């Protein structure tokens, strides 16, 4: 970290799907779809409205392993993350850019109604070492 700077993103939200976990070049990588909801009052509206934002988050290594073993659709997750800029050239030669959310820490903050907090034994990725 450069002196006098800080980049930290904190999310508390619900998983929209089970984490997708793969092994790439010997490292576990988990992709998570996390929903956060804000209450907003639009200029012309009398009532407060809920607005949901979906975040695509990537976790690596032990964080990915935790996601694979313990998280499922509907769970509430707390995570600290950072933003990473990515740049690439697509197959047509056009430059593309994205801002990725990379999780530094992932915790289960609440279970979905049908979660039992046990490792998922039917997941073939549990066999990866």
N, C-alpha and C positions, 0 to 999 in steps of 0.2 A: 504494500500500500504506500503510495506516495505521501510524503509529509503534508498534513493538513487537508487530506481528502478522505472521503468516505462514500462508499456506494453500498447501500443495503436496502433491499426490498423485503417487506414483510407481508405475507399473505395468510389470511385465515378464511378458509372457504370449504366448500364441499366438492368431493370428487364426482364428476359427471359420468365416468366410466371406470372400470377396473384399470389399474396402471398397465401399460404395455411395456414389457421388459424384454430386451434382447442383449446378447453378448456381441460386442463389436471390438475386434482386435484385443481380445482378452479382458475387456472391461464391461461390466454390466451397465446398461443404460436404460433408464425408465422414463417414459413419457407419460405425463399426467395432464388431465383436463380438469382445471379447478375453477369453480364458479364462486364469485363474490357478488354480494348484493348490497346496493346502497339505496337509501331512501332519499328521494329528491322531490322538490316541489318546483314544477315548471312554471314559467312566468305567467301563463294564462290559466293555469289550473288552480282549483281551490283545494284539492286534496293532495296529500303526499302520495307518491307512486314509488314502487320498487323497480329498480333497474339492475339487471344482472349483467355482469361482464365475465366472459370466459377467458381464462389464461392458460396457455400451453406452457408447461414447465418440464424441464429436463433435469433428471437426477442421475448421478454417476456413482459407481462403486458401492460402498456400504449403504448410502442413502437409497440407491436403486434396489439393493437387496432387501432393505426394510420395506420399501414400497411393494415389492413383489410378494413378500411373505405376509404382510399384515394389513395392507390397505385394500379396500374394495369400494365399489360404487356406493355413494351416499355417505361415506365416512367424512367427518370433519377433519381437515388437516391444517396444521400450523407449520409454516415454513419461512425460513430466512433464505434469501436468494440474492443474486446479483444479475445485472443485465450485461449481455455480451453482444456486440455488433458482429454480424456476419456479412460477408460479401462474396459473391460467386458469379460465374458466367453460365447462363443456361445453354441448352443445346442449339438455340437460334443465335447465340452470340450476344444476347442482351445481358447487361449487368443487373444483378438482383441484390437486394439488401434486406436484412431482417434484424430485428432486435430480439434476442433469445433470453428467456428467463432460466437461469441455472441455479438449482437449489443447492445451498451449502448445508442446510439442516432441514430435516423433515420429521415431524412428530404427528402422531395421531391425537387429535384433540377431542374426538367423540366418535362413537361407532354408529354405523347405520343400524336400523332396527334389526336386520338379519345378520349382523356381523357377530362372530364369536371370538375374535381376537386371537385365533389359533393360526399357525402357519397353514397355507393352502397346500394340502397334500396332493391334490389332483393336478397341480401345475407342473408340467414337464421341466420348466426352467429351475425348479428346486434342485434338480440333479446337477446343475452347473457348479463347478468348483473353481 
